[in-house]
Amino acid sequence: MAKLDEQIELEYRMVQTGIHRYNKGTEDLLEKSLGSKTRHGRTIIKGIVEPVMDAIDAYNKSNQTNRSVFKSLTATTSSDKMAYLGLIALVDIMCRKPTLYKVARNIGIQIETQIRLDKWLQLDRQVATNVIDLANKKSDKGFDHKRYGLDHKIKSDGLDIPHWSDKDRVNVGMRLVDIIIEHTGIVKLEKKITKKKTTYLLAPTPETVEWVKAFNETNSMALPRYSPCIVEPKDWEGFWGGGYYSEHINKLPFVRVWT
């Protein structure tokens, strides 16, 4: 018959298995350049999207934007969309210390695509809605694959929705990067000098690195892989803390409610 110390050992293994599963899921997403889909990535974006949005609005209202390429190219989209798309493109790959050019271009492509889709919806809402919905259901396909498919449909339908040049994409992306650096502090510029050229990289700030580490340590331990008790479950003394015995497992509620 199982003993209490064996139950406590089981509970320890439950936590360790949960940590391994959590870390493996996070690593897999980062390996695929999908940092925005990790728990820490989603939390970062949620916490700073509003200040980025406000900074975009402030920039567009300032005197310096009278002849701004950024303002003219993005005039038909909203600051909340730009803030969200810009942060997704950045958070997806920031742990890899990408080049500034790559991040800026990716952000520009994300915003350009949104503007072109909005225009498509204005011109042919029913067809555009159906095709976009189908593309979004292909969760196994990356952004570029979906974008190429949507571009092909727009072109085959004979719609005149022009693309931006790479120069324009980078211009828009650079402005968003400047805003994100200045108003969030989640990333910083690093200069890499070689014999042939100087390259600027975007890297998480030390504060961001420490926050992500602490966030993942806390959340990985909070998601054990629960197993049935091998001894009689611990009695409930109220609405919390019954079932499992050790401090390895956070106290569970007597009734779990989903909202």
C-alpha positions, 0 to 999 in steps of 0.5 A, a space after each residue: 500500500 502506498 505511503 504518504 512520502 510516496 504521495 509527496 514524491 508523486 506531487 513533486 514529480 507532477 510539478 517537475 513534469 509541468 515545468 518541463 512541459 511549460 518550458 518545452 512549449 515556450 522553447 518550441 514557440 521561440 524556436 519558430 520565431 513566435 515569441 508573441 504567442 508565449 505566455 510572457 510574450 502575450 503579457 508583455 504586449 498586453 502591458 505596453 500596447 496602450 502606451 505605444 498606441 498613445 505615443 503613435 497618436 502623439 507623434 501623428 499630432 505633432 508638428 514634425 509629421 506634416 511631411 512624414 512618410 509614416 503618417 501619409 502611409 498609415 493614415 487609413 489605419 488606427 493607432 491601436 492596430 499599428 501598436 499591436 502589429 508592431 509589438 507582435 512583429 518585435 516580440 516574435 523575434 526579440 530574443 534572437 537579437 535580430 537586426 534593426 533592419 529585419 525588425 523594421 521591415 517585418 513591422 512595415 510588412 505587417 502594417 502594410 498587409 493590414 492596410 491592404 486587407 482593410 482596403 480589400 474589405 472596402 472593395 469586396 467585403 463578402 469575398 475578402 471576409 470569406 478568404 481572410 477567415 479561411 486563411 486565419 483557420 490555417 493555424 499551421 501556416 505562417 504569416 508569410 504563407 497566408 500573406 502570399 495567398 491573400 495577395 494572389 487572390 487580390 491580384 487574380 480578382 483584378 483589384 488595384 491595391 498597391 504594395 509598398 516599396 521595401 524603403 517605405 516598409 522600413 521607414 514605417 517600421 523604424 518609426 514604430 521601433 523608435 516609439 517602442 524603445 522610447 516609450 516601453 524600454 523592453 528593447 535597446 539598440 546594440 552596435 555590432 562592428 566588424 571589419 566590413 560594416 557596422 550593424 545595429 541589433 535589437 536586444 531585450 534590455 536587462 530588465 526585460 530579460 530578468 522579468 521574462 526569467 522570473 515570469 516563466 519560473 513562476 508560471 511553470 511551477 503553477 501548472 503541474 501535470 495533475 495525477 490521481 492521488 495514490 493515497 487517500 486524498 487530504 481532507 478539505 478544511 474549507 474551500 481551499 487546500 484539500 486533495 494533495 498534501 505537499 507544498 509543491 502543489 498550490 492550494 486548489 479550490 474545492 470547486 473550480 469555476 471557469 469564467 
